[in-house]
Amino acid sequence: MLYYFLFNETSPPAPSTIISSGVVESAAAYGGPGIAMPLNDGNSLDIAADLRGATGGTLDVYVQYSVNSGRSWYDLAHFPTLAAGAPLVYFRAPVSLYTNSVNTSQVGKNLAPALAPSAMVNGAFGDRVRLVMVAGAGTTASVPVVVGVTAQREFPRSRTG
């Protein structure tokens, strides 16, 4: 493990789209609130989420990355859409720099996320990530959104013999 970052956020209390804005545990202070960084020495990410459905409406949680110091953000992972009042569920999304995918993926940018539910994009993920939370029609109350991001890198092993 290279770095571990923990988001402790709250979903929107009404239908809207918001970004993470709280202090991210173990993140560099110069990145600003709601941003986990630095990721630049990692070659894979393990993203784990503890999510539950909002009151009255659906909830979508995205992880977005930036490769240009936070000027633009692109979808990296989209957890399954949670129905209103869904019980607590746990998700993992492993992301790697090493991919042999030859397909393109439609992703969203900034506050217009568009990656399909239960999808992620492998490949370069920049030096920082944030969350985007979208509360659907009918949402009347917030729920906790807890997401951990572990940046990892390979360690060369010595060979003897």
C-alpha positions in Angstrom: 0.0 0.0 0.0 1.3 3.4 -0.9 -1.5 5.7 0.4 -5.0 5.3 1.9 -7.6 8.1 1.7 -11.0 8.1 3.4 -14.0 10.2 2.3 -16.7 10.7 4.9 -19.4 12.6 3.1 -23.1 13.1 3.2 -25.4 12.8 0.1 -27.5 15.7 -1.0 -30.7 16.2 1.1 -32.8 17.0 -2.0 -32.6 16.2 -5.7 -29.2 17.7 -6.9 -25.6 17.0 -7.8 -22.8 17.8 -5.4 -19.1 17.1 -5.1 -17.2 15.9 -2.0 -16.3 18.8 0.2 -15.2 17.4 3.6 -11.8 16.8 4.9 -10.4 13.6 3.2 -8.4 11.5 5.7 -4.7 11.4 4.9 -5.0 13.6 1.8 -2.4 16.4 1.1 -3.8 19.7 2.5 -2.7 21.6 -0.6 -5.3 19.6 -2.7 -8.2 21.3 -1.0 -11.3 20.0 0.7 -13.0 16.9 -0.8 -10.0 15.8 -2.9 -7.8 12.8 -2.3 -4.2 13.2 -3.4 -1.4 12.5 -4.3 -2.0 9.4 -6.4 0.9 10.1 -8.8 3.2 7.2 -7.6 0.5 4.5 -7.7 -0.2 2.2 -10.5 -3.5 0.8 -9.2 -6.3 1.9 -7.0 -8.6 -0.1 -4.8 -11.8 1.8 -4.2 -14.2 0.5 -1.5 -17.5 2.1 -0.8 -20.1 1.7 2.0 -23.3 3.1 0.6 -27.0 3.1 1.4 -30.0 4.5 -0.5 -31.2 8.0 0.3 -34.7 8.7 1.7 -37.3 9.1 -1.0 -35.1 9.0 -4.1 -32.2 7.2 -5.8 -28.6 7.9 -5.1 -25.7 7.6 -7.6 -22.1 7.9 -6.4 -19.2 8.5 -8.9 -15.4 8.7 -8.4 -13.8 11.3 -10.7 -10.2 11.9 -11.5 -8.2 14.9 -12.8 -5.0 14.9 -14.8 -4.7 18.7 -14.9 -4.5 19.9 -11.3 -8.3 19.8 -10.8 -9.3 22.0 -13.8 -11.2 19.2 -15.4 -12.7 16.0 -13.8 -13.6 12.8 -15.6 -15.6 9.8 -14.4 -13.4 6.9 -13.2 -16.0 4.7 -11.4 -19.8 4.7 -11.0 -21.2 2.5 -8.2 -24.6 0.8 -8.8 -27.5 3.2 -8.5 -29.1 2.8 -5.1 -32.9 2.7 -4.8 -34.6 4.9 -2.2 -34.1 3.5 1.2 -31.8 0.7 0.1 -29.9 -1.0 3.0 -26.2 -0.6 3.6 -24.2 -2.4 0.9 -20.4 -2.6 0.2 -18.7 -2.2 -3.2 -15.2 -2.5 -4.6 -13.8 -1.1 -7.8 -10.2 -2.1 -8.7 -8.6 0.3 -11.1 -5.3 -0.3 -12.8 -2.9 1.6 -15.1 -2.3 -1.7 -16.9 -5.2 -2.5 -19.2 -5.5 -4.3 -22.4 -9.0 -2.9 -23.1 -9.5 -1.8 -26.7 -13.0 -0.3 -26.1 -13.8 3.3 -25.4 -16.2 4.3 -22.6 -18.6 7.3 -22.5 -17.7 9.2 -19.4 -19.0 12.4 -17.9 -17.0 15.6 -17.2 -17.1 17.9 -14.2 -20.6 18.1 -12.7 -22.3 16.1 -15.6 -21.3 12.5 -14.8 -22.4 10.0 -17.4 -20.5 6.7 -16.8 -23.0 3.8 -16.7 -23.9 2.3 -13.3 -21.6 -0.5 -12.1 -18.9 0.6 -14.5 -15.3 1.8 -14.2 -12.5 2.9 -16.6 -9.1 1.4 -16.3 -5.9 3.3 -17.4 -4.3 6.5 -16.3 -6.1 8.1 -13.4 -4.1 11.3 -12.7 -2.9 12.5 -9.4 -6.2 13.2 -7.5 -9.8 11.9 -7.2 -13.0 13.3 -5.8 -16.6 12.1 -5.3 -19.7 13.3 -7.2 -23.1 12.4 -5.6 -26.4 12.6 -7.5 -29.7 12.5 -5.5 -32.7 11.6 -7.6 -36.2 13.0 -7.7 -38.1 12.6 -4.5 -35.0 12.6 -2.2 -35.9 14.2 1.1 -33.0 13.3 3.4 -29.2 12.7 3.3 -27.3 9.5 4.0 -23.7 8.9 4.9 -21.3 8.2 1.9 -18.1 6.5 3.0 -15.5 5.7 0.3 -11.9 4.6 0.8 -9.3 4.8 -1.9 -6.0 2.8 -1.6 -3.3 3.8 -4.0 -0.9 0.8 -4.6 2.2 0.2 -6.6 4.2 -2.9 -7.5 7.4 -3.6 -5.6 10.1 -5.4 -7.6 11.0 -8.6 -6.0 14.7 -9.7 -6.0 15.5 -12.9 -7.6 18.0 -15.3 -6.2 19.4 -18.5 -7.5 
